[in-house]
Amino acid sequence: MSNLNGAVQAVIEGQVVNARWVCYLDIDTDPLRATTGLYNKAFSGTGDADLDGYTFESYPAELISVSEVQHDESGSNQVSVSMSGLVVNNEAFLNLIGDRTKWQGRTARLWWYVVDENEAQITSSVYGYYTGYMNDITINGSPDQQSITMTIEHYLTTLTVTSNKTYAMQREFDSGDYSADASVAVANGTSGANVASVQSYGSPGQFSGTGRIMDMQLV
């Protein structure tokens, strides 16, 4: 059975689903808190110390993609977070990538939640998707447009063998449960299992912040 509460499960199975990613990157001296929601998002009462009391800055959802959890014999292995449609010409950002001591091996966390057509959160539930540490950052593309990909590796892969069970593997234990597949698809703004269409919000403009991962200009 799915670990989604009843209200969220019903929304996931609906014709239109609006899901939002939440990301925390523990970058030294300048931690990043971001969401793909239409507006900045403040959390309280979740019971998660990395969420409660913090405001997560809104970034365009159509430019951000989160991969499915990759698995190997040790269990859940890694997740990749990509941002596309960018021109990387920010000296502070490039210096940050070059100084791996600022981010490599530091905590990265991903959550998701669902909203209605007015961007109001449906129930107070925020679902943890992945927790690990930042392992690598790559830049790919042309002089006019680049994509940036961060690899997040699960800290348990370096410590012990895991149980090989994660929420993203739900269908292996319940063949009729497509909620994990749908959750990842809708959060990325694409159609998924049991989802007819998805609404994704985001607006063009410039990313803000000094020295942050997201501090770069849209094309």
N, C-alpha and C positions, 0 to 999 in steps of 0.2 A: 504493500500500500504506500501511497505517496505521503511524505511528511508535510505537505502543504495543508494549511487550515482550510476549512470548508469554503469560506468566501473567496479565497485566492484560487482554490482548485476550480471553482465554478467560473471564475474570470478566465483562467488559462484555457478552459475548454470552450470559451465563447468564440464568436465570429471575429471580433476585433479585440486585440490585446495590446495594452500599452505597458511595457516593462522598461525599467530603468536600471542601468548599472550604477554602482557606487564603488569608488576606488580610493584606497589610502596607500600612499607610497612614503615610507619613512626616509626621505632624503635628508641627509645631514644638513642642519641649519635652515632648511626650507622644505618641510614636509608638504606633500601635495594631497589635497582632499578634493575629489572631483566626482561629479555625477553627470549622467547623460539626460537628466531631467531638464525640463524646459526652464526651470528656475533654480536658483540656489536652494539647497535643501539642508535644513537644520534638524538634527535628530535628538530625541529625548525619550527616556523610558524604555529603551530597547534592552538594557542590561549589558550592553557591550561597551566597554570603556573606550574603544576606538571610534565609536559612533556618537555616544551621548555627549552633549555639550559642544559639539563641533558643527560648523557649517561647511557643506561641500559645494564647491563652485560648479556652476553649470557649464558644460562643454557640448558642442554640437554632436548629437547622437549619430547623425548620418556619416560621420567621419571615423567613428570608433568601432572596432570589432574585437570581440573576445572569443578565443578559440574554445573548443571543447577540451575537457581535461584529458591529457595524454596519459596513457597507462603503460607500465611495463611489469616485469616480474616482481618488482618491489612495491607495486601499488600505484597510487596516483603520483604522477611524475612531474608534469609541468603544464603551464598554461601560457599562451602568448596573447599580449594585448597590443593591437595595432592602431595607429592613427594615420590616415591618408589625406591627400589633397593639400600638402603643406610645402612651403618653401623654407628650408632651414638656413636662415642667414643671420641667426642671432648668436653673437659671440659668447654671451653668458651661457646659453644653452649648450653650445658646442664644448665649452670649457667644462661644463658639468658632466657631460658624457665622457670626456677625456679623463676626468678624475674619478676613477672607479671607487676610490675610498669613500666618496660621498653617497654611493647608492648600492654598490655590489655587496651582497650578503646581508642587506638590511631588509626589514619586513615590508611585504606587499600584501594587501588584502582586497578581496573583491566580494561584493554583496549584490543583491538585486531586490527590487520591490515592484509592485504594480500600482498603476494609477488609473483613474477614470478619465473620461473625455475632457474634464476640466482640470486635469493634472493633480487632482486630490488623491492622496494615497489611500488605497483600499486596505482597510485594517491597518494596524500598527506594525505588522510583521515585516521584518527585513531578513532575507535569507542569505546566509553565508554561502558563497560559491567556491572560494579558494583562498587559502592562506599559505604563504611561503616566503621566499626571499628573492629579491631581484638578482638575476644571474647574468643577463647580457642585454645589450641594447644595440640594434643595428639600424642603419639608414640605407634605404634603397630607393632607386628611381632616377629621374632625369634632372637636369639643371633647373627645369621649370616646376617640377612637382616631385615631392618625395613622400615616402611612407616610413614611419618609425615603428619598430617592433621591439617590445620588451618581453623577455622571457622570464617567467616567474617559476621558480623551482620549489617543490615541496621540501621543507626542511627535514621531514622524516626519512627521505630517501638517503640521507647521509648518516642516519642514526640507526635505523632498524627496519625490519620488514613490516609493511603495513598489512591491514586485513584485506586489502584489495577491494574494499567496498566504499563507494562514494555515492552521493545523490545522483551524479551524472550517469551511474550504472543502473539506475532504478529498473529499467526495462529488462535487465538480465534476471531479475528476481520476480518481476511481475510483467509478463509479456504484453499485457494490455495497457500498461501505464506509460504513456508518452509524455508525461508532464516535464521530465527533465529535458528531453529533446525540444519540446515547445518553448520551455523557459529560455534556453540559450538562443533559439531562433528569434523569438520575439524581442529579447533584449538587444539583439543585434539589428533589429528592424527588418527581418526577413521572414517569409512564410515558413512555418514549420509544421510538424505533425499535428493534426486536428486544429490547425489555425488557418482560417480562410484569408484573412488580411491583417496587416499590422500598421498601426500609425506610429510614426517616428518623428520626434520633434527635435528641433535644433535650428539655429539661425547663423548666417554667415557673419563674419566680423573678424576681430583680432582677439587672440588669446591674451590674457593679462597675467601679470605677475613678473617678478624679476628673478631670473635664474632658474625658473621652474622647467620641468620636462615639457609642459604644454606652451611655453612662452615662444610663440612663433606665429607667422602671419599666414592666413588662408589665401589661396589663389582664387 
